[in-house]
Amino acid sequence: MRSGSPAAQRKNRKIRKAGRHCAPWTAQKSVRRLGLIAPAFVVLGAVGAWQLSPFDSGPATAGSAQRAELTARYLPPPLTGEAKTFLSKALTRNAPEDADAVADRHQTAASPAAKASPAAKPGAASPKPKPAATPAASHPAPAPSPKAFACAGTIATGMLPENYGPIVTFLAAHGYTPMAAAGIAGNIYQESQGNPESVGTGGGGLIGWTPLPAGFVTGNPQADLQTQLTALLAFNQQWAQYIPMLNAATSPTEAADVYMNYFERPGLPAAYNREGAASAVAQACGIS
C-alpha cells in the first residue's frame, strides 16, 4: 500500500506518452545523433528493420497510417550536406575496386622506368659532350726498336779472322752485344782463323768442333759459314748461365777471356792471341 496522496504519487511517476507531437525519448535522440555520425550504418539498419516490420503484412490501406507514424518516429531525419558527403566517402572507400584499375596500378608500380623523366629546368646548362679520343691517345705509337748493329769489316790488317764482319753482325743480331761478339770472334781467330772450311786433327770448323759434325764442311764456304754460325748459337746455350756475364763485358779483352774460360775451355788457351784478335775486331768494327 503506497503512502501519500494520489497527486503526489502521480507527480513522482513518469508517464511516457506516445504520439507524433510528444517529446522524443532518450533512445530516439541517440539514434538520431548516431545517424549524423555514421549514417551509412543507421540507414542500412533502418531499411532492414522496415523490410522485416510486421506492419507490412496487412493491407496497404489499413497500415499506411501506421507506417507513416513509424517512419516519423524511428527513421532519422533527411541527411544534411555534411552527412551526405560522409556517406559518399564511406561508400567509395568500401566499394570493390575495378579489376582493370588494380591491374593498371600494379603494372605502373612494377615499371617505374616507364614514367616520363622530369623535364629539364629552364635555364639549366646541358651536360657537355665528352671529346672523342684521338687515335694517338688510344693507340700510342710503339717505341722505335734499337737499330741492329752491323760491322762492315773493311779493315784487313792486324790479327783479324776471316769473315769477322759477318760473324760480328750475325752474333749481334741474335742476343749478343757488339763487345761480346768481338770477344767470340777473337776466340774464333785462335781456333780456325775464321775459316769455316778449316779441318785439323780430329776436328774442324770455326771453333774446332771435335769431332767435326757431318755437313759442317761441304766445300761451300758461304753455306758452311751460315750452318756453323747457327750451330754456334746452340753450342753457347750449353753455358747459358754465363751469357749475361759475357754481355756485361766492358772491353774486348774481357769478353775474350769470359768466352775462353766459360764457353770454349781450350786445352791450350793462348789467351794473348784471343785477346789481341778481339781488340783488333772491335777496332775494325768501331766497337768501343
JOCOR-V300012 format. One record per residue. RES is the residue in one letter. SS is DSSP state (H for helix, E for strand, L for the rest). PSI is psi in radians with two decimals (999 if undefined). Layout:
BEGIN
RES:SS:PSI  RES:SS:PSI
END
This chain:
BEGIN
M:L:2.14  R:L:2.48  S:L:2.79  G:L:2.96  S:L:2.74  P:H:-0.57  A:H:-0.68  A:H:-0.65  Q:H:-0.70  R:H:-0.52  K:H:-0.64  N:H:-0.31  R:L:2.30  K:L:2.14  I:L:2.12  R:L:2.17  K:L:2.61  A:L:2.45  G:L:2.90  R:L:-0.55  H:L:0.06  C:L:2.82  A:L:2.47  P:L:2.49  W:L:2.98  T:H:-0.75  A:H:-0.64  Q:H:-0.67  K:H:-0.69  S:H:-0.68  V:H:-0.75  R:H:-0.70  R:H:-0.69  L:H:-0.58  G:H:-0.55  L:H:-0.56  I:H:-0.84  A:L:1.27  P:H:-0.47  A:H:-0.78  F:H:-0.66  V:H:-0.73  V:H:-0.79  L:H:-0.73  G:H:-0.70  A:H:-0.68  V:H:-0.71  G:H:-0.73  A:H:-0.65  W:H:-0.71  Q:H:-0.55  L:L:0.05  S:L:2.40  P:H:-0.24  F:H:-0.27  D:H:-0.15  S:H:-0.34  G:L:3.14  P:L:2.67  A:H:-0.63  T:H:-0.61  A:H:-0.59  G:H:0.03  S:H:-0.66  A:H:-0.71  Q:H:-0.71  R:H:-0.64  A:H:-0.72  E:H:-0.74  L:H:-0.64  T:H:-0.75  A:H:-0.54  R:H:-0.78  Y:H:-0.50  L:L:2.53  P:L:2.82  P:L:2.90  P:L:2.55  L:L:2.37  T:L:-3.13  G:H:-0.77  E:H:-0.71  A:H:-0.72  K:H:-0.72  T:H:-0.76  F:H:-0.77  L:H:-0.69  S:H:-0.75  K:H:-0.70  A:H:-0.75  L:H:-0.61  T:H:-0.71  R:H:-0.64  N:H:-0.09  A:L:2.48  P:L:2.44  E:L:2.51  D:L:2.42  A:H:-0.66  D:H:-0.65  A:H:-0.70  V:H:-0.78  A:H:-0.70  D:H:-0.67  R:H:-0.73  H:H:-0.67  Q:H:-0.65  T:H:-0.67  A:H:-0.58  A:H:-0.30  S:L:1.22  P:H:-0.40  A:H:-0.30  A:H:-0.25  K:L:2.53  A:L:2.43  S:L:2.53  P:L:2.50  A:L:2.60  A:L:2.49  K:L:2.46  P:L:2.38  G:L:-0.11  A:L:2.45  A:L:2.32  S:L:2.57  P:L:2.43  K:L:2.36  P:L:2.50  K:L:2.41  P:L:2.46  A:L:2.47  A:L:2.34  T:L:2.65  P:H:-0.57  A:H:-0.62  A:H:-0.68  S:H:-0.51  H:L:1.47  P:L:2.55  A:L:2.42  P:L:2.60  A:L:2.45  P:L:2.36  S:L:2.51  P:L:2.48  K:L:2.29  A:L:2.45  F:L:2.42  A:L:2.33  C:L:2.09  A:L:-0.63  G:L:0.90  T:L:-0.26  I:L:2.33  A:L:0.38  T:L:2.82  G:L:-2.90  M:L:1.25  L:L:2.29  P:L:2.76  E:L:2.64  N:L:0.46  Y:H:-0.57  G:H:-0.94  P:H:-0.57  I:H:-0.86  V:H:-0.73  T:H:-0.76  F:H:-0.81  L:H:-0.65  A:H:-0.45  A:L:-0.06  H:L:0.66  G:L:0.09  Y:L:2.52  T:L:2.72  P:H:-0.62  M:H:-0.74  A:H:-0.67  A:H:-0.66  A:H:-0.67  G:H:-0.67  I:H:-0.74  A:H:-0.60  G:H:-0.65  N:H:-0.65  I:H:-0.65  Y:H:-0.77  Q:H:-0.51  E:H:-0.71  S:H:0.05  Q:L:0.26  G:L:0.27  N:L:2.00  P:L:-0.29  E:L:0.11  S:L:2.36  V:E:2.24  G:L:-2.82  T:L:1.88  G:L:-0.04  G:E:-3.02  G:E:-3.05  G:L:-3.04  L:L:-0.78  I:L:0.26  G:L:0.92  W:E:2.31  T:E:2.07  P:L:2.82  L:L:2.10  P:L:2.62  A:L:2.44  G:L:-0.02  F:L:-0.60  V:L:1.89  T:L:-0.02  G:L:-0.03  N:L:1.66  P:H:-0.76  Q:H:-0.79  A:H:-0.72  D:H:-0.55  L:H:-0.80  Q:H:-0.69  T:H:-0.76  Q:H:-0.56  L:H:-0.68  T:H:-0.71  A:H:-0.51  L:H:-0.64  L:H:-0.75  A:H:-0.65  F:H:-0.75  N:H:-0.46  Q:H:-0.30  Q:H:-0.45  W:H:0.75  A:H:-0.46  Q:H:-0.26  Y:H:-0.05  I:H:-0.75  P:H:-0.64  M:H:-0.70  L:H:-0.74  N:H:-0.30  A:L:-0.04  A:L:2.46  T:L:0.02  S:L:2.71  P:H:-0.63  T:H:-0.69  E:H:-0.77  A:H:-0.68  A:H:-0.71  D:H:-0.72  V:H:-0.80  Y:H:-0.70  M:H:-0.78  N:H:-0.56  Y:H:-0.21  F:H:-1.07  E:H:-0.88  R:L:1.04  P:L:2.74  G:L:-0.66  L:L:1.71  P:L:-0.90  A:L:0.98  A:H:-0.60  Y:H:-0.64  N:H:-0.74  R:H:-0.74  E:H:-0.74  G:H:-0.75  A:H:-0.68  A:H:-0.69  S:H:-0.66  A:H:-0.70  V:H:-0.80  A:H:-0.71  Q:H:-0.73  A:H:-0.58  C:H:-0.03  G:L:0.55  I:L:2.27  S:L:999
END
